[in-house]
């Protein structure tokens, strides 16, 4: 049995899972060697139920799992634009292989070589504020232009903004999916997925073709996002958020965690503030990230420094601060009338420096 067939077969065994497959890989030196091991040898790494399943697969060529693996391989033959990397392959991403639960197989559409680039994971709320959206876009843009591949989950909100920012910066971005490689979720991001592929990026998943979106898939996806990356940056996240799961995996993987602070009145800042309290690095600029990840991208530091966004100097922005503020409050603070402020607020909004949400304005 070759490495790919071994990986696909082990991935199909119910109850085995990535952690135990990694344990077998380390114990026997390769995945094909697992199927040459005796029951006694397997018993040193696995419980009896799983040993019996592997033992049966060794002897029964008509086992249903063998038929499913044959269908997997036929699908790959019919879709040559998709590449599959299996644990133990030379092309399998080393950072991911070093984690406790690397997927036995990765389906890759697009540029598989992009997985070897130094990656920064960027995650956050699916419903970010205008400021969070802009922060994700701008950080991704500057860091991608400086040489990082931006890795995220192709979700709405911060994920999509991070992918778009990387593309706008002329860089590479990688989307890790919670579905089979033949599906894009959410459907409205199909155009974004096409742009990622067109610009030298990749779509990646551990799920077999045909697997639909399911809530249980996304924590598994999040560990891959973290595992591929040198560090994870959280832009906006509530206390109970999938983004914090990604950050938790990053800590388990002994990778850096970065968090963007926000207003104490913004519930989407609380997850980031909790991360900072627990030791995540507070970031205000791309240089904060580069300084922590010098080993991965030291030679690009000067480029990223030179691309730092300049903060606007307008007097009204200084007056607003970073909390949502109403026109009445601005009138009180500035001593000007609402009619005097309206034109200035409109100009700043058109310049993309503030956003209006209901009766409140927020500095971006």
C-alpha positions as a LaTeX table, in Angstrom:
\begin{tabular}{lrrr}
\hline
Residue & $x$ (\AA) & $y$ (\AA) & $z$ (\AA) \\
\hline
Unk1 & 0.00 & 0.00 & 0.00 \\
Unk2 & 1.49 & 3.38 & $-0.97$ \\
Unk3 & 1.48 & 6.46 & 1.26 \\
Unk4 & $-1.61$ & 8.05 & $-0.31$ \\
Unk5 & $-3.68$ & 4.87 & $-0.16$ \\
Unk6 & $-2.58$ & 4.28 & 3.43 \\
Unk7 & $-3.54$ & 7.84 & 4.44 \\
Unk8 & $-6.93$ & 7.68 & 2.74 \\
Unk9 & $-7.63$ & 4.29 & 4.33 \\
Unk10 & $-6.70$ & 5.39 & 7.85 \\
Unk11 & $-8.73$ & 8.58 & 7.42 \\
Unk12 & $-11.82$ & 6.45 & 6.68 \\
Unk13 & $-11.59$ & 4.37 & 9.89 \\
Unk14 & $-14.33$ & 5.50 & 12.26 \\
Unk15 & $-12.97$ & 6.56 & 15.64 \\
Unk16 & $-9.32$ & 6.61 & 14.65 \\
Unk17 & $-8.84$ & 10.35 & 14.17 \\
Unk18 & $-5.85$ & 12.56 & 13.42 \\
Unk19 & $-4.22$ & 12.30 & 16.86 \\
Unk20 & $-4.05$ & 8.50 & 16.76 \\
Unk21 & $-2.96$ & 8.48 & 13.12 \\
Unk22 & $-0.06$ & 10.79 & 14.06 \\
Unk23 & 0.76 & 8.40 & 16.94 \\
Unk24 & 0.89 & 5.46 & 14.50 \\
Unk25 & 3.00 & 7.47 & 12.06 \\
Unk26 & 5.56 & 8.20 & 14.76 \\
Unk27 & 5.50 & 4.65 & 16.13 \\
Unk28 & 6.01 & 2.88 & 12.78 \\
Unk29 & 7.89 & 5.53 & 10.81 \\
Unk30 & 5.42 & 5.76 & 7.93 \\
Unk31 & 1.74 & 5.22 & 7.20 \\
Unk32 & 2.26 & 2.18 & 4.91 \\
Unk33 & 4.20 & 0.51 & 7.72 \\
Unk34 & 1.05 & 0.57 & 9.84 \\
Unk35 & $-0.54$ & $-2.00$ & 7.51 \\
Unk36 & 2.48 & $-4.27$ & 7.78 \\
Unk37 & 2.44 & $-4.28$ & 11.58 \\
Unk38 & 1.15 & $-7.22$ & 13.61 \\
Unk39 & $-1.83$ & $-6.94$ & 15.93 \\
Unk40 & 0.52 & $-7.10$ & 18.90 \\
Unk41 & 2.59 & $-4.23$ & 17.52 \\
Unk42 & $-0.51$ & $-2.14$ & 16.82 \\
Unk43 & $-1.77$ & $-2.88$ & 20.33 \\
Unk44 & 1.06 & $-0.82$ & 21.81 \\
Unk45 & $-0.47$ & 2.31 & 20.25 \\
Unk46 & $-4.20$ & 1.58 & 19.90 \\
Unk47 & $-7.13$ & 0.06 & 21.75 \\
Unk48 & $-8.32$ & $-3.40$ & 20.70 \\
Unk49 & $-11.33$ & $-2.20$ & 18.69 \\
Unk50 & $-9.17$ & $-0.14$ & 16.33 \\
Unk51 & $-6.49$ & $-2.83$ & 16.14 \\
Unk52 & $-9.18$ & $-5.26$ & 14.96 \\
Unk53 & $-10.36$ & $-2.83$ & 12.28 \\
Unk54 & $-6.86$ & $-2.36$ & 10.87 \\
Unk55 & $-6.20$ & $-6.09$ & 11.08 \\
Unk56 & $-9.41$ & $-6.76$ & 9.14 \\
Unk57 & $-8.44$ & $-4.22$ & 6.46 \\
Unk58 & $-5.12$ & $-6.00$ & 6.01 \\
Unk59 & $-6.87$ & $-9.30$ & 5.23 \\
Unk60 & $-10.15$ & $-8.33$ & 3.53 \\
Unk61 & $-9.69$ & $-6.77$ & 0.08 \\
Unk62 & $-13.48$ & $-6.42$ & $-0.22$ \\
Unk63 & $-13.85$ & $-4.34$ & 2.91 \\
Unk64 & $-16.20$ & $-1.32$ & 2.33 \\
Unk65 & $-13.41$ & 1.11 & 3.28 \\
Unk66 & $-11.26$ & $-0.19$ & 0.41 \\
Unk67 & $-14.14$ & 0.55 & $-1.98$ \\
Unk68 & $-14.52$ & 4.07 & $-0.58$ \\
Unk69 & $-10.79$ & 4.70 & $-0.98$ \\
Unk70 & $-10.97$ & 3.48 & $-4.56$ \\
Unk71 & $-13.75$ & 6.01 & $-5.18$ \\
Unk72 & $-11.61$ & 8.75 & $-3.57$ \\
Unk73 & $-8.74$ & 7.94 & $-5.90$ \\
Unk74 & $-11.03$ & 7.81 & $-8.92$ \\
Unk75 & $-12.39$ & 11.26 & $-8.02$ \\
Unk76 & $-8.84$ & 12.58 & $-7.90$ \\
Unk77 & $-8.09$ & 11.03 & $-11.29$ \\
Unk78 & $-11.18$ & 12.75 & $-12.71$ \\
Unk79 & $-10.19$ & 16.10 & $-11.17$ \\
Unk80 & $-6.49$ & 16.55 & $-11.95$ \\
Unk81 & $-6.58$ & 20.21 & $-10.89$ \\
Unk82 & $-6.86$ & 18.99 & $-7.28$ \\
Unk83 & $-3.73$ & 17.75 & $-5.59$ \\
Unk84 & $-3.71$ & 15.62 & $-2.45$ \\
Unk85 & $-0.91$ & 15.69 & 0.09 \\
Unk86 & $-0.66$ & 12.89 & 2.62 \\
Unk87 & 1.18 & 12.86 & 5.94 \\
Unk88 & 4.72 & 11.71 & 5.25 \\
Unk89 & 4.90 & 13.21 & 1.75 \\
Unk90 & 7.85 & 15.51 & 1.13 \\
Unk91 & 5.39 & 18.20 & 0.01 \\
Unk92 & 3.24 & 17.98 & 3.15 \\
Unk93 & 3.60 & 21.29 & 5.08 \\
Unk94 & 6.16 & 20.74 & 7.83 \\
Unk95 & 4.64 & 23.21 & 10.30 \\
Unk96 & 1.33 & 21.37 & 10.09 \\
Unk97 & 3.02 & 17.96 & 10.33 \\
Unk98 & 4.64 & 19.09 & 13.59 \\
Unk99 & 1.27 & 19.64 & 15.32 \\
Unk100 & $-0.35$ & 16.95 & 17.52 \\
Unk101 & $-3.20$ & 16.26 & 15.08 \\
Unk102 & $-2.18$ & 16.89 & 11.47 \\
Unk103 & $-4.77$ & 15.73 & 8.94 \\
Unk104 & $-3.68$ & 12.48 & 7.28 \\
Unk105 & $-4.66$ & 14.00 & 3.92 \\
Unk106 & $-4.97$ & 17.54 & 2.55 \\
Unk107 & $-6.89$ & 18.27 & $-0.62$ \\
Unk108 & $-5.42$ & 21.32 & $-2.38$ \\
Unk109 & $-6.89$ & 23.27 & $-5.27$ \\
Unk110 & $-4.57$ & 25.87 & $-6.72$ \\
Unk111 & $-0.91$ & 26.45 & $-5.89$ \\
Unk112 & 0.18 & 23.76 & $-3.42$ \\
Unk113 & 3.61 & 25.39 & $-3.20$ \\
Unk114 & 1.92 & 28.36 & $-1.46$ \\
Unk115 & 1.62 & 26.16 & 1.63 \\
Unk116 & 5.39 & 26.43 & 2.09 \\
Unk117 & 5.31 & 30.23 & 2.31 \\
Unk118 & 5.57 & 31.86 & 5.76 \\
Unk119 & 1.93 & 32.21 & 6.75 \\
Unk120 & 0.04 & 34.41 & 9.17 \\
Unk121 & $-3.45$ & 33.29 & 10.16 \\
Unk122 & $-5.98$ & 36.10 & 10.41 \\
Unk123 & $-9.39$ & 35.39 & 11.96 \\
Unk124 & $-12.26$ & 37.22 & 13.61 \\
Unk125 & $-15.97$ & 37.90 & 13.71 \\
Unk126 & $-18.32$ & 37.00 & 10.89 \\
Unk127 & $-20.16$ & 40.27 & 11.63 \\
Unk128 & $-17.37$ & 42.76 & 12.37 \\
Unk129 & $-17.70$ & 46.48 & 12.86 \\
Unk130 & $-16.65$ & 48.74 & 10.02 \\
Unk131 & $-13.41$ & 49.33 & 11.92 \\
Unk132 & $-12.74$ & 45.61 & 12.29 \\
Unk133 & $-13.38$ & 45.04 & 8.62 \\
Unk134 & $-10.94$ & 47.78 & 7.68 \\
Unk135 & $-8.30$ & 46.60 & 10.15 \\
Unk136 & $-8.36$ & 43.06 & 8.73 \\
Unk137 & $-8.16$ & 44.35 & 5.16 \\
Unk138 & $-5.31$ & 46.78 & 5.82 \\
Unk139 & $-3.16$ & 44.46 & 7.94 \\
Unk140 & $-3.56$ & 41.67 & 5.38 \\
Unk141 & $-2.74$ & 44.05 & 2.57 \\
Unk142 & 0.49 & 45.31 & 4.15 \\
Unk143 & 1.66 & 41.92 & 5.38 \\
Unk144 & 0.90 & 40.15 & 2.09 \\
Unk145 & 2.76 & 42.88 & 0.20 \\
Unk146 & 5.66 & 42.27 & 2.59 \\
Unk147 & 5.86 & 38.55 & 1.86 \\
Unk148 & 3.51 & 36.78 & 4.25 \\
Unk149 & 0.83 & 34.47 & 2.90 \\
Unk150 & $-2.42$ & 35.32 & 4.69 \\
Unk151 & $-4.31$ & 32.22 & 5.83 \\
Unk152 & $-7.95$ & 32.30 & 6.88 \\
Unk153 & $-11.18$ & 30.35 & 6.69 \\
Unk154 & $-13.11$ & 31.86 & 3.73 \\
Unk155 & $-15.97$ & 32.83 & 6.07 \\
Unk156 & $-17.90$ & 36.09 & 5.90 \\
Unk157 & $-16.61$ & 39.09 & 7.82 \\
Unk158 & $-12.99$ & 39.25 & 8.97 \\
Unk159 & $-11.94$ & 36.12 & 7.04 \\
Unk160 & $-13.18$ & 37.52 & 3.74 \\
Unk161 & $-11.66$ & 40.95 & 4.44 \\
Unk162 & $-8.30$ & 39.35 & 5.21 \\
Unk163 & $-8.36$ & 37.37 & 1.95 \\
Unk164 & $-9.34$ & 40.49 & $-0.02$ \\
Unk165 & $-6.68$ & 42.60 & 1.66 \\
Unk166 & $-3.98$ & 40.09 & 0.74 \\
Unk167 & $-5.17$ & 40.04 & $-2.86$ \\
Unk168 & $-5.27$ & 43.83 & $-2.99$ \\
Unk169 & $-1.68$ & 43.92 & $-1.72$ \\
Unk170 & $-0.61$ & 41.70 & $-4.62$ \\
Unk171 & 0.17 & 38.82 & $-2.30$ \\
Unk172 & $-0.89$ & 35.23 & $-1.76$ \\
Unk173 & $-3.72$ & 34.04 & 0.45 \\
Unk174 & $-4.77$ & 30.54 & 1.50 \\
Unk175 & $-8.34$ & 29.56 & 2.36 \\
Unk176 & $-8.81$ & 26.56 & 4.68 \\
Unk177 & $-12.29$ & 25.15 & 4.19 \\
Unk178 & $-14.75$ & 23.30 & 6.40 \\
Unk179 & $-16.21$ & 21.43 & 3.42 \\
Unk180 & $-15.03$ & 19.15 & 0.67 \\
Unk181 & $-12.74$ & 20.73 & $-1.93$ \\
Unk182 & $-15.58$ & 20.63 & $-4.46$ \\
Unk183 & $-17.75$ & 22.99 & $-2.40$ \\
Unk184 & $-17.42$ & 26.62 & $-1.34$ \\
Unk185 & $-19.15$ & 27.77 & 1.82 \\
Unk186 & $-20.66$ & 30.29 & 2.07 \\
Unk187 & $-21.75$ & 30.28 & $-1.57$ \\
Unk188 & $-21.45$ & 34.06 & $-1.84$ \\
Unk189 & $-17.67$ & 33.69 & $-1.49$ \\
Unk190 & $-17.30$ & 31.65 & $-4.68$ \\
Unk191 & $-16.06$ & 34.71 & $-6.53$ \\
Unk192 & $-13.51$ & 35.35 & $-3.79$ \\
Unk193 & $-12.35$ & 31.73 & $-4.00$ \\
Unk194 & $-11.80$ & 32.15 & $-7.74$ \\
Unk195 & $-9.73$ & 35.30 & $-7.11$ \\
Unk196 & $-7.60$ & 33.46 & $-4.56$ \\
Unk197 & $-6.82$ & 30.77 & $-7.13$ \\
Unk198 & $-6.20$ & 33.26 & $-9.93$ \\
Unk199 & $-3.58$ & 35.10 & $-7.85$ \\
Unk200 & $-1.49$ & 32.08 & $-6.94$ \\
Unk201 & $-3.19$ & 31.10 & $-3.69$ \\
Unk202 & $-4.83$ & 27.85 & $-2.68$ \\
Unk203 & $-7.99$ & 26.32 & $-1.28$ \\
Unk204 & $-7.24$ & 23.61 & 1.28 \\
Unk205 & $-9.33$ & 21.08 & 3.19 \\
Unk206 & $-8.97$ & 17.77 & 4.98 \\
Unk207 & $-12.58$ & 16.81 & 4.15 \\
Unk208 & $-13.31$ & 14.41 & 1.32 \\
Unk209 & $-15.13$ & 15.63 & $-1.80$ \\
Unk210 & $-18.87$ & 15.87 & $-1.29$ \\
Unk211 & $-18.68$ & 16.77 & 2.42 \\
Unk212 & $-21.07$ & 19.64 & 3.11 \\
Unk213 & $-20.79$ & 22.40 & 5.69 \\
Unk214 & $-21.40$ & 21.20 & 9.24 \\
Unk215 & $-20.84$ & 22.92 & 12.58 \\
Unk216 & $-18.54$ & 20.12 & 13.76 \\
Unk217 & $-16.21$ & 20.70 & 10.79 \\
Unk218 & $-15.15$ & 24.21 & 11.72 \\
Unk219 & $-13.12$ & 23.55 & 14.89 \\
Unk220 & $-11.23$ & 20.94 & 12.86 \\
Unk221 & $-10.70$ & 23.52 & 10.12 \\
Unk222 & $-9.46$ & 26.03 & 12.72 \\
Unk223 & $-6.67$ & 23.73 & 13.92 \\
Unk224 & $-5.42$ & 23.52 & 10.31 \\
Unk225 & $-5.49$ & 27.31 & 9.95 \\
Unk226 & $-3.32$ & 27.58 & 13.05 \\
Unk227 & $-1.14$ & 24.62 & 12.19 \\
Unk228 & $-0.11$ & 26.03 & 8.81 \\
Unk229 & 0.83 & 29.41 & 10.28 \\
Unk230 & 3.69 & 30.97 & 12.19 \\
Unk231 & 1.14 & 32.92 & 14.23 \\
Unk232 & $-2.54$ & 33.77 & 14.51 \\
Unk233 & $-3.95$ & 37.30 & 14.59 \\
Unk234 & $-7.45$ & 37.86 & 16.01 \\
Unk235 & $-9.08$ & 41.09 & 14.84 \\
Unk236 & $-12.51$ & 41.11 & 16.51 \\
Unk237 & $-14.07$ & 38.29 & 18.50 \\
Unk238 & $-16.75$ & 37.85 & 21.10 \\
Unk239 & $-15.94$ & 35.89 & 24.26 \\
Unk240 & $-17.58$ & 32.76 & 22.81 \\
Unk241 & $-16.14$ & 32.74 & 19.33 \\
Unk242 & $-14.67$ & 30.27 & 16.88 \\
Unk243 & $-11.76$ & 32.68 & 16.49 \\
Unk244 & $-10.76$ & 32.01 & 20.07 \\
Unk245 & $-10.71$ & 28.29 & 19.24 \\
Unk246 & $-8.13$ & 29.07 & 16.54 \\
Unk247 & $-6.13$ & 31.09 & 19.07 \\
Unk248 & $-6.32$ & 28.19 & 21.54 \\
Unk249 & $-4.93$ & 25.85 & 18.90 \\
Unk250 & $-2.15$ & 28.35 & 18.16 \\
Unk251 & $-1.11$ & 28.23 & 21.82 \\
Unk252 & $-1.22$ & 24.42 & 21.79 \\
Unk253 & 0.92 & 24.49 & 18.64 \\
Unk254 & 3.38 & 26.83 & 20.39 \\
Unk255 & 2.77 & 29.54 & 17.83 \\
Unk256 & 2.39 & 33.28 & 18.41 \\
Unk257 & $-1.02$ & 34.79 & 19.14 \\
Unk258 & $-1.75$ & 38.43 & 18.29 \\
Unk259 & $-4.85$ & 40.39 & 19.23 \\
Unk260 & $-6.10$ & 43.80 & 18.12 \\
Unk261 & $-7.51$ & 45.85 & 21.01 \\
Unk262 & $-10.73$ & 47.82 & 20.65 \\
Unk263 & $-13.25$ & 49.89 & 22.51 \\
Unk264 & $-14.29$ & 48.61 & 25.94 \\
Unk265 & $-17.87$ & 49.27 & 24.80 \\
Unk266 & $-17.60$ & 46.95 & 21.79 \\
Unk267 & $-18.62$ & 43.36 & 22.66 \\
Unk268 & $-16.52$ & 42.16 & 19.73 \\
Unk269 & $-13.41$ & 43.49 & 21.46 \\
Unk270 & $-13.87$ & 41.39 & 24.57 \\
Unk271 & $-12.46$ & 38.21 & 23.09 \\
Unk272 & $-9.33$ & 40.09 & 21.97 \\
Unk273 & $-8.99$ & 41.74 & 25.38 \\
Unk274 & $-9.27$ & 38.34 & 27.05 \\
Unk275 & $-6.50$ & 37.01 & 24.82 \\
Unk276 & $-4.29$ & 39.99 & 25.70 \\
Unk277 & $-4.92$ & 39.45 & 29.41 \\
Unk278 & $-3.85$ & 35.84 & 28.93 \\
Unk279 & $-0.60$ & 36.75 & 27.22 \\
Unk280 & $-1.39$ & 37.40 & 23.55 \\
Unk281 & 0.64 & 40.20 & 21.99 \\
Unk282 & $-1.28$ & 43.45 & 21.56 \\
Unk283 & $-0.80$ & 44.69 & 18.00 \\
Unk284 & $-1.27$ & 48.18 & 16.66 \\
Unk285 & 0.74 & 47.89 & 13.44 \\
Unk286 & 2.13 & 45.32 & 11.03 \\
Unk287 & 5.58 & 45.91 & 12.49 \\
Unk288 & 4.37 & 44.48 & 15.82 \\
Unk289 & 3.78 & 41.18 & 14.02 \\
Unk290 & 6.96 & 41.20 & 11.96 \\
Unk291 & 9.08 & 41.90 & 15.05 \\
Unk292 & 7.70 & 38.72 & 16.66 \\
Unk293 & 8.06 & 36.56 & 13.56 \\
Unk294 & 11.51 & 37.68 & 12.45 \\
Unk295 & 12.68 & 34.11 & 12.09 \\
Unk296 & 10.09 & 33.53 & 9.38 \\
Unk297 & 10.40 & 36.80 & 7.54 \\
Unk298 & 13.27 & 38.93 & 8.84 \\
Unk299 & 14.42 & 39.83 & 5.35 \\
Unk300 & 11.05 & 41.47 & 4.61 \\
Unk301 & 11.00 & 43.69 & 7.70 \\
Unk302 & 12.10 & 46.85 & 5.88 \\
Unk303 & 9.41 & 46.44 & 3.26 \\
Unk304 & 6.62 & 46.13 & 5.79 \\
Unk305 & 7.93 & 49.07 & 7.83 \\
Unk306 & 7.88 & 51.29 & 4.79 \\
Unk307 & 4.26 & 50.44 & 4.13 \\
Unk308 & 2.79 & 51.37 & 7.51 \\
Unk309 & $-0.51$ & 53.27 & 7.14 \\
Unk310 & $-0.40$ & 56.84 & 8.31 \\
Unk311 & $-2.95$ & 57.93 & 10.89 \\
Unk312 & $-5.21$ & 60.80 & 9.83 \\
Unk313 & $-4.60$ & 64.16 & 11.47 \\
Unk314 & $-8.03$ & 65.76 & 11.05 \\
Unk315 & $-9.15$ & 67.65 & 14.17 \\
Unk316 & $-12.57$ & 65.98 & 14.19 \\
Unk317 & $-11.02$ & 62.50 & 14.21 \\
Unk318 & $-8.92$ & 63.44 & 17.22 \\
Unk319 & $-12.05$ & 64.73 & 18.94 \\
Unk320 & $-14.03$ & 61.56 & 18.18 \\
Unk321 & $-11.57$ & 59.10 & 19.67 \\
Unk322 & $-12.38$ & 55.48 & 18.89 \\
Unk323 & $-15.72$ & 54.95 & 20.61 \\
Unk324 & $-19.04$ & 55.37 & 18.77 \\
Unk325 & $-20.20$ & 58.96 & 19.12 \\
Unk326 & $-23.39$ & 60.79 & 18.13 \\
Unk327 & $-23.67$ & 64.15 & 16.38 \\
Unk328 & $-25.09$ & 65.66 & 19.58 \\
Unk329 & $-22.00$ & 64.51 & 21.49 \\
Unk330 & $-19.74$ & 65.99 & 18.81 \\
Unk331 & $-21.63$ & 69.25 & 19.05 \\
Unk332 & $-21.00$ & 69.34 & 22.80 \\
Unk333 & $-17.33$ & 68.48 & 22.39 \\
Unk334 & $-16.60$ & 70.89 & 19.53 \\
Unk335 & $-18.93$ & 73.76 & 20.34 \\
Unk336 & $-20.16$ & 73.65 & 16.74 \\
Unk337 & $-23.70$ & 73.18 & 15.47 \\
Unk338 & $-24.98$ & 70.01 & 13.80 \\
Unk339 & $-25.25$ & 71.81 & 10.47 \\
Unk340 & $-21.59$ & 72.86 & 10.72 \\
Unk341 & $-20.47$ & 69.31 & 11.43 \\
Unk342 & $-22.57$ & 67.49 & 8.83 \\
Unk343 & $-20.47$ & 68.39 & 5.81 \\
Unk344 & $-17.22$ & 67.48 & 7.59 \\
Unk345 & $-18.63$ & 64.12 & 8.71 \\
Unk346 & $-19.75$ & 63.36 & 5.17 \\
Unk347 & $-16.30$ & 64.20 & 3.77 \\
Unk348 & $-14.61$ & 61.93 & 6.30 \\
Unk349 & $-17.06$ & 59.12 & 5.55 \\
Unk350 & $-16.41$ & 59.41 & 1.81 \\
Unk351 & $-12.67$ & 59.27 & 2.49 \\
Unk352 & $-13.18$ & 56.02 & 4.39 \\
Unk353 & $-11.97$ & 57.48 & 7.67 \\
Unk354 & $-15.24$ & 57.10 & 9.60 \\
Unk355 & $-18.36$ & 54.96 & 9.30 \\
Unk356 & $-21.94$ & 55.67 & 10.29 \\
Unk357 & $-23.92$ & 53.03 & 12.13 \\
Unk358 & $-27.44$ & 54.23 & 12.91 \\
Unk359 & $-27.14$ & 57.57 & 14.69 \\
Unk360 & $-23.51$ & 57.00 & 15.70 \\
Unk361 & $-20.19$ & 57.59 & 13.95 \\
Unk362 & $-17.09$ & 55.46 & 14.45 \\
Unk363 & $-13.52$ & 56.29 & 13.55 \\
Unk364 & $-11.85$ & 53.61 & 11.38 \\
\hline
\end{tabular}
